């Protein structure tokens, strides 16, 4: 076989392949034997009829077509390996000759991974995102808890802002009742703007037994009639006053498992602090990766971008299917449109593909290794994220045959870890704070007990190190490939 390559652009090449007649004749012979299995000729066992009889039955053109269909892909793959071409899409093939006498000559235009040098990852300097918790954060949490434990009593007075009212509501558009908008005996909080802002204004000063109507526009996201003018007919059944509990030790005992209000607020502060630090750490990784990716411009293969974009669209379609609605209805619910979604999907796909290409290149430069426990850890991570057992994830992955995707996720995550470790970070919580919050292992703490051997064996049985199953559809969520993580 002879091969040659012509670069058409940074992400596309033209591969020319010449295959000697001997190998093409072998392909013809194999095709004839396969076709022979499909017919019964007198005097011959199935598959044993001579080729000349098969040619008489099917014609030389059918044999040639079968031979080409069965062998061309093998010739193509062999040529890719010979020229060390990393193809990322299906090729556009043009067959010039395919005969026993002349052999096979064809060309294949195919998109490839771009060739570039991954930039150095040292010298990145970033500021740790805001992470501290102030008194206002604690107060917000306490107010939410007070709301949950508030006492509500019916009162014989006019309604005021913050009160609750029991009401019936009927909506008309152009004189037609909207059955989907009709409610009865609904408990509504004045000031919540749960229907339209004007309802809150109209309810102030009303008492139990009052009836009134008002004109206002339906919310834009309302199905079918969003944004249209409507007439709202309201009947107030009763008015109820909400009394919030005092913030004291009794409240702490009622609303939590703590004996004192000080213990409750301390726990709230630690919980909020842990959450904010985790969010800040996630954002920090994103900032560092963004700074690194900005160091290089990479030509992006259109097929990789389109595949990622279509994956996002298919994911949205599956989401709509789970809800039992059409995709356009989902857009309406989210206040978006198909055009906006596809525009964002295109941008996200470009960012994701660039991250994949650059991180893969840097991983090769750093010569990172896959450790024996990495695959099991990744399976456990996916299991925790999806609320299922590691064995279930392993089974799904084996069925999908997505081990390469999982390995790619792991290596890109390791690459991001290396980039983050090399960055200069200004600010952030101390190691003591991280240890106290449970976000960093205490080097002075006693070693953990060995993990349950039976559980380890169960995972290993589903995902042996040699051919462990890959990640499921969450491959894009692997920090390396996903610019949300980075």
C-alpha positions as a Python dict, from the first residue, in 0.01 Angstrom:
ca = {
    (1, 'X'): (0, 0, 0),
    (2, 'X'): (120, 350, -88),
    (3, 'X'): (-9, 656, 95),
    (4, 'X'): (43, 1031, 80),
    (5, 'X'): (-110, 1325, 265),
    (6, 'X'): (-194, 1679, 157),
    (7, 'X'): (-286, 1938, 419),
    (8, 'X'): (-595, 2130, 308),
    (9, 'X'): (-624, 2350, 617),
    (10, 'X'): (-515, 2325, 983),
    (11, 'X'): (-793, 2075, 1062),
    (12, 'X'): (-842, 1894, 731),
    (13, 'X'): (-622, 1669, 517),
    (14, 'X'): (-653, 1480, 191),
    (15, 'X'): (-528, 1123, 209),
    (16, 'X'): (-439, 944, -116),
    (17, 'X'): (-419, 564, -102),
    (18, 'X'): (-301, 311, -359),
    (19, 'X'): (-359, -60, -290),
    (20, 'X'): (-183, -328, -494),
    (21, 'X'): (-394, -555, -723),
    (22, 'X'): (-311, -867, -519),
    (23, 'X'): (-494, -739, -212),
    (24, 'X'): (-789, -618, -417),
    (25, 'X'): (-816, -963, -580),
    (26, 'X'): (-827, -1115, -231),
    (27, 'X'): (-1114, -880, -148),
    (28, 'X'): (-1299, -993, -462),
    (29, 'X'): (-1248, -1359, -366),
    (30, 'X'): (-1379, -1301, -14),
    (31, 'X'): (-1683, -1118, -152),
    (32, 'X'): (-1757, -1407, -388),
    (33, 'X'): (-1739, -1656, -100),
    (34, 'X'): (-1979, -1446, 107),
    (35, 'X'): (-2227, -1421, -178),
    (36, 'X'): (-2198, -1795, -236),
    (37, 'X'): (-2341, -1851, 111),
    (38, 'X'): (-2661, -1676, 3),
    (39, 'X'): (-2752, -1915, -278),
    (40, 'X'): (-2809, -2288, -323),
    (41, 'X'): (-2663, -2420, -646),
    (42, 'X'): (-2726, -2783, -748),
    (43, 'X'): (-2426, -3004, -678),
    (44, 'X'): (-2256, -2761, -438),
    (45, 'X'): (-2278, -2719, -64),
    (46, 'X'): (-2370, -2366, 58),
    (47, 'X'): (-2068, -2138, 16),
    (48, 'X'): (-1870, -2386, -191),
    (49, 'X'): (-1985, -2290, -543),
    (50, 'X'): (-1699, -2176, -768),
    (51, 'X'): (-1657, -1808, -831),
    (52, 'X'): (-1744, -1827, -1203),
    (53, 'X'): (-2092, -1957, -1112),
    (54, 'X'): (-2134, -1683, -852),
    (55, 'X'): (-2041, -1426, -1117),
    (56, 'X'): (-2302, -1574, -1349),
    (57, 'X'): (-2566, -1559, -1076),
    (58, 'X'): (-2492, -1211, -933),
    (59, 'X'): (-2281, -1040, -1200),
    (60, 'X'): (-1931, -904, -1168),
    (61, 'X'): (-2063, -562, -1061),
    (62, 'X'): (-2227, -700, -746),
    (63, 'X'): (-1909, -884, -649),
    (64, 'X'): (-1703, -570, -705),
    (65, 'X'): (-1943, -358, -499),
    (66, 'X'): (-1943, -610, -215),
    (67, 'X'): (-1565, -633, -221),
    (68, 'X'): (-1529, -257, -208),
    (69, 'X'): (-1781, -216, 74),
    (70, 'X'): (-1609, -484, 282),
    (71, 'X'): (-1249, -378, 229),
    (72, 'X'): (-1239, -4, 175),
    (73, 'X'): (-1276, 82, 543),
    (74, 'X'): (-989, -154, 629),
    (75, 'X'): (-768, 10, 366),
    (76, 'X'): (-864, 353, 504),
    (77, 'X'): (-785, 265, 867),
    (78, 'X'): (-455, 110, 764),
    (79, 'X'): (-364, 427, 576),
    (80, 'X'): (-454, 645, 879),
    (81, 'X'): (-217, 443, 1093),
    (82, 'X'): (58, 452, 834),
    (83, 'X'): (42, 832, 813),
    (84, 'X'): (-30, 876, 1187),
    (85, 'X'): (-344, 1076, 1115),
    (86, 'X'): (-573, 1149, 1411),
    (87, 'X'): (-909, 1172, 1236),
    (88, 'X'): (-1205, 1322, 1426),
    (89, 'X'): (-1486, 1270, 1172),
    (90, 'X'): (-1606, 1042, 898),
    (91, 'X'): (-1414, 1093, 573),
    (92, 'X'): (-1540, 1205, 233),
    (93, 'X'): (-1414, 921, 11),
    (94, 'X'): (-1369, 932, -366),
    (95, 'X'): (-1281, 595, -525),
    (96, 'X'): (-1091, 635, -852),
    (97, 'X'): (-1025, 268, -932),
    (98, 'X'): (-1119, -64, -774),
    (99, 'X'): (-1040, -358, -1003),
    (100, 'X'): (-849, -682, -974),
    (101, 'X'): (-622, -579, -1257),
    (102, 'X'): (-539, -224, -1147),
    (103, 'X'): (-587, -248, -771),
    (104, 'X'): (-753, 30, -571),
    (105, 'X'): (-690, 404, -571),
    (106, 'X'): (-897, 640, -359),
    (107, 'X'): (-877, 971, -181),
    (108, 'X'): (-1027, 1060, 157),
    (109, 'X'): (-1074, 1413, 288),
    (110, 'X'): (-1111, 1408, 665),
    (111, 'X'): (-1101, 1645, 959),
    (112, 'X'): (-814, 1593, 1201),
    (113, 'X'): (-699, 1715, 1537),
    (114, 'X'): (-496, 2031, 1491),
    (115, 'X'): (-124, 2015, 1551),
    (116, 'X'): (-3, 2275, 1801),
    (117, 'X'): (224, 2314, 2099),
    (118, 'X'): (51, 2327, 2436),
    (119, 'X'): (161, 2644, 2618),
    (120, 'X'): (345, 2634, 2949),
    (121, 'X'): (108, 2627, 3246),
    (122, 'X'): (328, 2806, 3498),
    (123, 'X'): (299, 3171, 3596),
    (124, 'X'): (-81, 3199, 3617),
    (125, 'X'): (-181, 3441, 3892),
    (126, 'X'): (-541, 3475, 4015),
    (127, 'X'): (-733, 3605, 4316),
    (128, 'X'): (-937, 3364, 4525),
    (129, 'X'): (-1307, 3450, 4485),
    (130, 'X'): (-1509, 3603, 4768),
    (131, 'X'): (-1574, 3333, 5027),
    (132, 'X'): (-1638, 3484, 5369),
    (133, 'X'): (-1977, 3485, 5541),
    (134, 'X'): (-2112, 3804, 5696),
    (135, 'X'): (-2395, 3870, 5943),
    (136, 'X'): (-2636, 3953, 5660),
    (137, 'X'): (-2597, 3599, 5523),
    (138, 'X'): (-2680, 3454, 5865),
    (139, 'X'): (-2977, 3688, 5905),
    (140, 'X'): (-3117, 3578, 5569),
    (141, 'X'): (-3101, 3213, 5673),
    (142, 'X'): (-3262, 3287, 6009),
    (143, 'X'): (-3546, 3479, 5845),
    (144, 'X'): (-3614, 3188, 5614),
    (145, 'X'): (-3629, 2956, 5915),
    (146, 'X'): (-3863, 3196, 6098),
    (147, 'X'): (-4092, 3196, 5795),
    (148, 'X'): (-4109, 2816, 5802),
    (149, 'X'): (-4206, 2812, 6170),
    (150, 'X'): (-4437, 3112, 6163),
    (151, 'X'): (-4782, 3089, 6324),
    (152, 'X'): (-5077, 3190, 6106),
    (153, 'X'): (-5407, 3303, 6262),
    (154, 'X'): (-5726, 3431, 6102),
    (155, 'X'): (-5803, 3795, 6190),
    (156, 'X'): (-6109, 4016, 6161),
    (157, 'X'): (-5948, 4315, 5991),
    (158, 'X'): (-5846, 4445, 5652),
    (159, 'X'): (-5548, 4282, 5485),
    (160, 'X'): (-5204, 4444, 5497),
    (161, 'X'): (-4875, 4376, 5322),
    (162, 'X'): (-4727, 4050, 5448),
    (163, 'X'): (-5063, 3901, 5547),
    (164, 'X'): (-5199, 3580, 5400),
    (165, 'X'): (-5540, 3566, 5237),
    (166, 'X'): (-5752, 3273, 5123),
    (167, 'X'): (-5893, 3353, 4783),
    (168, 'X'): (-6067, 3227, 4471),
    (169, 'X'): (-5932, 3353, 4138),
    (170, 'X'): (-6083, 3351, 3791),
    (171, 'X'): (-5915, 3498, 3479),
    (172, 'X'): (-6077, 3611, 3154),
    (173, 'X'): (-5909, 3693, 2823),
    (174, 'X'): (-6136, 3853, 2564),
    (175, 'X'): (-6437, 3734, 2764),
    (176, 'X'): (-6317, 3371, 2774),
    (177, 'X'): (-6250, 3200, 3107),
    (178, 'X'): (-5904, 3042, 3133),
    (179, 'X'): (-5966, 2711, 3307),
    (180, 'X'): (-5592, 2663, 3359),
    (181, 'X'): (-5580, 2986, 3563),
    (182, 'X'): (-5879, 2915, 3789),
    (183, 'X'): (-5794, 2850, 4156),
    (184, 'X'): (-6008, 2803, 4466),
    (185, 'X'): (-5922, 2834, 4834),
    (186, 'X'): (-5567, 2930, 4754),
    (187, 'X'): (-5353, 3068, 5038),
    (188, 'X'): (-5173, 3373, 4900),
    (189, 'X'): (-4916, 3598, 5068),
    (190, 'X'): (-4958, 3967, 4993),
    (191, 'X'): (-4635, 4107, 4853),
    (192, 'X'): (-4514, 3781, 4700),
    (193, 'X'): (-4611, 3890, 4345),
    (194, 'X'): (-4712, 3531, 4280),
    (195, 'X'): (-4977, 3623, 4020),
    (196, 'X'): (-4928, 3981, 3900),
    (197, 'X'): (-4790, 4277, 4097),
    (198, 'X'): (-5126, 4453, 4075),
    (199, 'X'): (-5298, 4176, 4272),
    (200, 'X'): (-5083, 4259, 4574),
    (201, 'X'): (-5183, 4625, 4547),
    (202, 'X'): (-5553, 4543, 4515),
    (203, 'X'): (-5555, 4303, 4813),
    (204, 'X'): (-5424, 4560, 5061),
    (205, 'X'): (-5727, 4693, 5251),
    (206, 'X'): (-5961, 4409, 5152),
    (207, 'X'): (-6144, 4195, 5409),
    (208, 'X'): (-6298, 3850, 5418),
    (209, 'X'): (-6603, 3836, 5187),
    (210, 'X'): (-6483, 4113, 4954),
    (211, 'X'): (-6501, 4059, 4577),
    (212, 'X'): (-6325, 4270, 4316),
    (213, 'X'): (-6190, 4266, 3960),
    (214, 'X'): (-5892, 4434, 3799),
    (215, 'X'): (-5719, 4453, 3461),
    (216, 'X'): (-5358, 4352, 3413),
    (217, 'X'): (-5130, 4166, 3172),
    (218, 'X'): (-5065, 3796, 3217),
    (219, 'X'): (-4701, 3705, 3285),
    (220, 'X'): (-4497, 3666, 2965),
    (221, 'X'): (-4417, 3303, 3047),
    (222, 'X'): (-4785, 3208, 3086),
    (223, 'X'): (-4879, 2936, 2830),
    (224, 'X'): (-5072, 3047, 2519),
    (225, 'X'): (-5175, 3390, 2649),
    (226, 'X'): (-4849, 3520, 2796),
    (227, 'X'): (-4832, 3901, 2795),
    (228, 'X'): (-5196, 3947, 2694),
    (229, 'X'): (-5436, 4177, 2883),
    (230, 'X'): (-5674, 3991, 3111),
    (231, 'X'): (-5948, 4053, 3366),
    (232, 'X'): (-5885, 3903, 3708),
    (233, 'X'): (-6188, 3826, 3929),
    (234, 'X'): (-6098, 3777, 4297),
    (235, 'X'): (-6301, 3665, 4600),
    (236, 'X'): (-6134, 3707, 4940),
    (237, 'X'): (-6241, 3428, 5177),
    (238, 'X'): (-6049, 3536, 5487),
    (239, 'X'): (-5744, 3731, 5610),
    (240, 'X'): (-5471, 3568, 5814),
    (241, 'X'): (-5191, 3728, 6013),
    (242, 'X'): (-4849, 3571, 6026),
    (243, 'X'): (-4654, 3585, 6352),
    (244, 'X'): (-4284, 3509, 6336),
    (245, 'X'): (-4117, 3337, 6632),
    (246, 'X'): (-3859, 3514, 6846),
    (247, 'X'): (-3497, 3428, 6779),
    (248, 'X'): (-3407, 3266, 7110),
    (249, 'X'): (-3315, 2930, 7262),
    (250, 'X'): (-3673, 2805, 7233),
    (251, 'X'): (-3666, 2876, 6860),
    (252, 'X'): (-3333, 2691, 6825),
    (253, 'X'): (-3481, 2384, 6998),
    (254, 'X'): (-3796, 2395, 6785),
    (255, 'X'): (-3630, 2462, 6450),
    (256, 'X'): (-3318, 2247, 6493),
    (257, 'X'): (-3145, 1992, 6710),
    (258, 'X'): (-2955, 2257, 6905),
    (259, 'X'): (-3022, 2363, 7262),
    (260, 'X'): (-2918, 2727, 7228),
    (261, 'X'): (-2956, 3000, 6972),
    (262, 'X'): (-2579, 3054, 6977),
    (263, 'X'): (-2523, 2691, 6874),
    (264, 'X'): (-2776, 2729, 6593),
    (265, 'X'): (-2615, 3043, 6452),
    (266, 'X'): (-2270, 2886, 6480),
    (267, 'X'): (-2384, 2586, 6280),
    (268, 'X'): (-2549, 2810, 6021),
    (269, 'X'): (-2228, 3009, 5982),
    (270, 'X'): (-2019, 2696, 5933),
    (271, 'X'): (-2265, 2549, 5683),
    (272, 'X'): (-2279, 2871, 5483),
    (273, 'X'): (-1902, 2909, 5501),
    (274, 'X'): (-1843, 2557, 5372),
    (275, 'X'): (-2087, 2613, 5085),
    (276, 'X'): (-1931, 2945, 4988),
    (277, 'X'): (-1577, 2806, 5005),
    (278, 'X'): (-1674, 2510, 4787),
    (279, 'X'): (-1834, 2745, 4536),
    (280, 'X'): (-1528, 2968, 4545),
    (281, 'X'): (-1296, 2671, 4490),
    (282, 'X'): (-1502, 2564, 4190),
    (283, 'X'): (-1496, 2918, 4052),
    (284, 'X'): (-1122, 2940, 4116),
    (285, 'X'): (-1057, 2633, 3900),
    (286, 'X'): (-1262, 2796, 3628),
    (287, 'X'): (-1064, 3119, 3650),
    (288, 'X'): (-731, 2938, 3634),
    (289, 'X'): (-833, 2722, 3341),
    (290, 'X'): (-976, 3021, 3156),
    (291, 'X'): (-648, 3207, 3205),
    (292, 'X'): (-454, 2909, 3073),
    (293, 'X'): (-676, 2855, 2768),
    (294, 'X'): (-640, 3223, 2682),
    (295, 'X'): (-271, 3163, 2617),
    (296, 'X'): (-331, 2972, 2294),
    (297, 'X'): (-543, 2996, 1980),
    (298, 'X'): (-639, 2658, 1842),
    (299, 'X'): (-815, 2587, 1509),
    (300, 'X'): (-1127, 2387, 1595),
    (301, 'X'): (-1257, 2100, 1380),
    (302, 'X'): (-1615, 2191, 1280),
    (303, 'X'): (-1732, 1831, 1317),
    (304, 'X'): (-1627, 1821, 1684),
    (305, 'X'): (-1811, 2145, 1752),
    (306, 'X'): (-2122, 2023, 1573),
    (307, 'X'): (-2118, 1691, 1759),
    (308, 'X'): (-2095, 1869, 2094),
    (309, 'X'): (-2368, 2113, 1997),
    (310, 'X'): (-2601, 1835, 1883),
    (311, 'X'): (-2534, 1653, 2209),
    (312, 'X'): (-2660, 1956, 2400),
    (313, 'X'): (-2969, 1977, 2181),
    (314, 'X'): (-3042, 1605, 2224),
    (315, 'X'): (-3002, 1643, 2599),
    (316, 'X'): (-3263, 1920, 2597),
    (317, 'X'): (-3497, 1705, 2389),
    (318, 'X'): (-3464, 1420, 2639),
    (319, 'X'): (-3538, 1664, 2921),
    (320, 'X'): (-3856, 1780, 2748),
    (321, 'X'): (-3953, 1418, 2686),
    (322, 'X'): (-3917, 1339, 3056),
    (323, 'X'): (-4148, 1630, 3137),
    (324, 'X'): (-4394, 1510, 2873),
    (325, 'X'): (-4385, 1838, 2681),
    (326, 'X'): (-4254, 1973, 2351),
    (327, 'X'): (-3913, 2140, 2335),
    (328, 'X'): (-4068, 2474, 2239),
    (329, 'X'): (-4284, 2457, 2553),
    (330, 'X'): (-3969, 2408, 2758),
    (331, 'X'): (-3823, 2719, 2599),
    (332, 'X'): (-4138, 2912, 2695),
    (333, 'X'): (-4116, 2792, 3054),
    (334, 'X'): (-3755, 2908, 3073),
    (335, 'X'): (-3825, 3240, 2900),
    (336, 'X'): (-3590, 3152, 2615),
    (337, 'X'): (-3614, 3050, 2250),
    (338, 'X'): (-3470, 2785, 2023),
    (339, 'X'): (-3252, 3043, 1849),
    (340, 'X'): (-3104, 3164, 2178),
    (341, 'X'): (-3041, 2809, 2293),
    (342, 'X'): (-2866, 2709, 1972),
    (343, 'X'): (-2653, 3025, 1980),
    (344, 'X'): (-2544, 2948, 2337),
    (345, 'X'): (-2493, 2580, 2252),
    (346, 'X'): (-2264, 2677, 1966),
    (347, 'X'): (-2054, 2901, 2192),
    (348, 'X'): (-2037, 2639, 2469),
    (349, 'X'): (-1942, 2372, 2217),
    (350, 'X'): (-1655, 2584, 2088),
    (351, 'X'): (-1529, 2643, 2442),
    (352, 'X'): (-1558, 2274, 2531),
    (353, 'X'): (-1378, 2153, 2218),
    (354, 'X'): (-1097, 2402, 2270),
    (355, 'X'): (-1059, 2288, 2632),
    (356, 'X'): (-1049, 1924, 2525),
    (357, 'X'): (-785, 1982, 2258),
    (358, 'X'): (-560, 2202, 2471),
    (359, 'X'): (-582, 1986, 2781),
    (360, 'X'): (-517, 1668, 2583),
    (361, 'X'): (-208, 1830, 2434),
    (362, 'X'): (-84, 1945, 2776),
    (363, 'X'): (-152, 1601, 2926),
    (364, 'X'): (77, 1451, 2663),
    (365, 'X'): (344, 1710, 2733),
    (366, 'X'): (326, 1649, 3111),
    (367, 'X'): (329, 1272, 3055),
    (368, 'X'): (59, 1215, 3316),
    (369, 'X'): (-13, 853, 3402),
    (370, 'X'): (-338, 670, 3469),
    (371, 'X'): (-315, 518, 3815),
    (372, 'X'): (-472, 178, 3903),
    (373, 'X'): (-742, 330, 4124),
    (374, 'X'): (-833, 623, 3899),
    (375, 'X'): (-1106, 443, 3704),
    (376, 'X'): (-1273, 305, 4017),
    (377, 'X'): (-1267, 652, 4176),
    (378, 'X'): (-1424, 803, 3865),
    (379, 'X'): (-1699, 541, 3864),
    (380, 'X'): (-1773, 614, 4230),
    (381, 'X'): (-1784, 988, 4152),
    (382, 'X'): (-2038, 928, 3875),
    (383, 'X'): (-2241, 701, 4103),
    (384, 'X'): (-2258, 966, 4374),
    (385, 'X'): (-2353, 1235, 4123),
    (386, 'X'): (-2637, 1021, 3983),
    (387, 'X'): (-2755, 867, 4311),
    (388, 'X'): (-2693, 506, 4206),
    (389, 'X'): (-2447, 232, 4296),
    (390, 'X'): (-2102, 205, 4137),
    (391, 'X'): (-2205, -135, 3999),
    (392, 'X'): (-2493, 23, 3808),
    (393, 'X'): (-2265, 288, 3659),
    (394, 'X'): (-2011, 22, 3565),
    (395, 'X'): (-2279, -184, 3392),
    (396, 'X'): (-2409, 112, 3192),
    (397, 'X'): (-2059, 211, 3092),
    (398, 'X'): (-1974, -138, 2975),
    (399, 'X'): (-2291, -148, 2766),
    (400, 'X'): (-2206, 187, 2606),
    (401, 'X'): (-1845, 92, 2546),
    (402, 'X'): (-1734, 435, 2661),
    (403, 'X'): (-1411, 350, 2841),
    (404, 'X'): (-1206, 589, 2621),
    (405, 'X'): (-1437, 874, 2723),
    (406, 'X'): (-1388, 795, 3090),
    (407, 'X'): (-1011, 776, 3054),
    (408, 'X'): (-1016, 1108, 2869),
    (409, 'X'): (-1217, 1264, 3151),
    (410, 'X'): (-972, 1140, 3412),
    (411, 'X'): (-664, 1260, 3227),
    (412, 'X'): (-813, 1604, 3162),
    (413, 'X'): (-908, 1632, 3529),
    (414, 'X'): (-551, 1544, 3625),
    (415, 'X'): (-428, 1807, 3381),
    (416, 'X'): (-647, 2073, 3536),
    (417, 'X'): (-520, 1968, 3879),
    (418, 'X'): (-166, 2027, 3754),
    (419, 'X'): (-257, 2370, 3616),
    (420, 'X'): (-430, 2469, 3941),
    (421, 'X'): (-141, 2342, 4154),
    (422, 'X'): (105, 2556, 3957),
    (423, 'X'): (-102, 2876, 3982),
    (424, 'X'): (-27, 3159, 4221),
    (425, 'X'): (-345, 3226, 4423),
    (426, 'X'): (-389, 3546, 4621),
    (427, 'X'): (-614, 3518, 4927),
    (428, 'X'): (-845, 3236, 5023),
    (429, 'X'): (-906, 3042, 5345),
    (430, 'X'): (-616, 2898, 5542),
    (431, 'X'): (-547, 2527, 5567),
    (432, 'X'): (-676, 2534, 5925),
    (433, 'X'): (-1010, 2672, 5806),
    (434, 'X'): (-1032, 2415, 5528),
    (435, 'X'): (-956, 2133, 5774),
    (436, 'X'): (-1219, 2263, 6015),
    (437, 'X'): (-1476, 2274, 5733),
    (438, 'X'): (-1388, 1922, 5624),
    (439, 'X'): (-1256, 2040, 5287),
    (440, 'X'): (-896, 1936, 5351),
    (441, 'X'): (-755, 1624, 5513),
    (442, 'X'): (-583, 1684, 5845),
    (443, 'X'): (-226, 1553, 5810),
    (444, 'X'): (-217, 1494, 6188),
    (445, 'X'): (-538, 1292, 6198),
    (446, 'X'): (-519, 912, 6241),
    (447, 'X'): (-537, 714, 5917),
    (448, 'X'): (-880, 602, 5801),
    (449, 'X'): (-983, 244, 5841),
    (450, 'X'): (-939, 32, 5525),
    (451, 'X'): (-1236, 43, 5292),
    (452, 'X'): (-1473, -251, 5292),
    (453, 'X'): (-1303, -523, 5089),
    (454, 'X'): (-1631, -667, 4967),
    (455, 'X'): (-1734, -331, 4826),
    (456, 'X'): (-1397, -295, 4654),
    (457, 'X'): (-1429, -639, 4501),
    (458, 'X'): (-1782, -563, 4380),
    (459, 'X'): (-1663, -251, 4200),
    (460, 'X'): (-1360, -430, 4060),
    (461, 'X'): (-1577, -711, 3929),
    (462, 'X'): (-1776, -460, 3725),
    (463, 'X'): (-1481, -241, 3633),
    (464, 'X'): (-1149, -429, 3623),
    (465, 'X'): (-849, -206, 3570),
    (466, 'X'): (-762, -367, 3237),
    (467, 'X'): (-1091, -294, 3065),
    (468, 'X'): (-1290, -89, 3310),
    (469, 'X'): (-1606, 75, 3175),
    (470, 'X'): (-1607, 439, 3089),
    (471, 'X'): (-1811, 730, 3211),
    (472, 'X'): (-2171, 767, 3105),
    (473, 'X'): (-2315, 1077, 2939),
    (474, 'X'): (-2145, 1290, 3202),
    (475, 'X'): (-1816, 1294, 3011),
    (476, 'X'): (-1873, 1658, 2928),
    (477, 'X'): (-1901, 1730, 3300),
    (478, 'X'): (-1549, 1604, 3354),
    (479, 'X'): (-1374, 1923, 3448),
    (480, 'X'): (-1127, 1902, 3164),
    (481, 'X'): (-1382, 1894, 2889),
    (482, 'X'): (-1633, 2125, 3049),
    (483, 'X'): (-1567, 2497, 3068),
    (484, 'X'): (-1830, 2527, 3344),
    (485, 'X'): (-1575, 2355, 3563),
    (486, 'X'): (-1304, 2545, 3392),
}
